[in-house]
């Protein structure tokens, strides 16, 4: 898992939905999504996901923990699509990101530990890339949550055709208006891609789930959504989608505490999940006593 500007962008903190904006959180931990979301994506070689990848990633977590680094990140694994891990780090601004980058560069011990971890981790990867997203509050619904209480992200990626932003805007507003009426539980945060291999008309929608039972509820809400729009509304929706969307895809990701470096406030919400106790080693089998001769 690599992170930072230039070479650092690929070697140090290009990670996940960190709580660098913790000061804005309410007493119950509810807070708005970060304004700047730095995302790093790792495609793991076949047979190298799971325990092998968790082992190499643990070196990053140990390095950050030893340094008592104030910036945190969230790691997650794909449950659909190609085997891959995502790492989210959130910032209040690009200036805050820059300050974090420079602070790591000045910390020789942390920098060396991260470089060493990156070499080992890189052996397990087939490819990796990074991107920087900016929050679109106007395209989001009930996005302020205590994300530490959630366990999954449904991540949708939409590519808008050049020159069709107006249709996209109309499309999003239809969804926002209808889901505000038909569901009290639907929520998502929308980001636009600003930097990276894929940007310019690319929007990322993050829908958090506490359990996969919420996916079942989402399907039921979809039927309510269709009923709310009616035949004419659904026809208009289809026309707008065909006009403005070049492509779109949705995948499911599970939070992985072993790939994450989270704040103490997150751990306190559910220590058994965010900081599970290591399994006790199997006790050695005592040799059976030999019968007396």
Buried (B, 14 or more C-beta within 10 A) or exposed (E): BBBBBEEBBBBBBBBBBBBBBBEEBEEEBEBBBBBBBBBBBBBBBEEBBEEBBBEBBBBBBEBBEEBEBEBBBBBBBBEEEEBBBBBBBBBBEBEBBEEBBEBBBEBEEBBEBBBEBBEEBBEBBEEBBBBBBBBBEEBBBBBBBBBBBBBBBBBBBBBBBEEBEEBBBBBBEBBBEBBEEBBEEBBBBBBBBBBBEEEEBBBBBBBBBEEEEBEEBBEEBBEBBBEBBEEEBBEBBEEBBEBBBEEEEEBBBEBBBBBBBBBEBBBEBBEEBBEEEEEEEEEEEEEEEEEEE
